[in-house]
């Protein structure tokens, strides 16, 4: 995740400034998106690691995490479409 933040920062910064997106909101959105990517299939590395450590099938882990997926996506939608939640005064 730190590598993605460092590599994608210079790409997204000019785009955010061009559309007048608050940089704090951009940072929160990027961090949340990368975190969601870590625990959702098919690439979620933490999903595979935790399933291996717990010796549980990935399918069972995904079923147990379904409420967290829904909550994470709802929070992402709120942050994306309600900038008042993240914009600094």
N, C-alpha and C positions, 0 to 999 in steps of 0.2 A: 504494500500500500504506500509506503513512503516513496518508493521509486516512481509510482504512478503520479503521485502528487507533484514530485519534483519535475518529472518529464512533461506532464500536461499543463503545468502552471503557465509557462510562456506561450502555450498555444491558446489557452482559454482567456488569459488576461486581456489581450487586445480585443477579443470578441466581446467580452463582458463590458469593456469600456465603450465599445462601438454602439452597444444597445442600451447603455446607461444602466447596467445591472450593478447593484451594490456589491462591492468586493467581499464583504462579510457574508452576504447571501450566497455568493459564488463558492466561497470556501466551505460553508455548511452543506451546500448541495453536493459539492464534489466529495466531501468526506462521507456523507451519508450514502451516496451512490456507491462509492467504493466499499463501504462496510456491508451494504446489502449484497454486493457482488461476492463478498467473501463467504456468505453462508447460504447462498441460493444455488441450486443445481443449474447447469451441469458443470460449472467450473469451480464452485465454492470450495476452496481449499480447507477452510476451517470445518466445513461440513464433513469432508472426508476424514480429516484428522480426528475430529471428535467421535465419529462413528467407529473408527478403528480403535481408538483408546477404550471406548465403552464396549467394544465387541458387539455392536448392534448393526443390523442391516441399515443401509443408507435409506431405504424406502421407509423404514420405521422412524428414522430420525426426521425425515422430511415431513411425514404425517404429524409428528409431535411439534414440529416447528411451524406448522401452517398458521396458527394465530399470530406468531411473530412476523411472518412474511406479510400478512395482511396489515398489521399495525405499522410495519416499516414502510410499506407502500403508501399508506394513508398519510403518515408523517411526511414522506417525500412530496406527496401531492400538496399538502398544506404549505410546506416551506416553498415549493415552487410557485404556487398560485396566490399565496398570501404573503407578500414580501414584508409586511408590517411585523411579522413574527421574528424576522432576523435582521432587519435594517437597524443600524445604529443611529441614535438621534443626532 
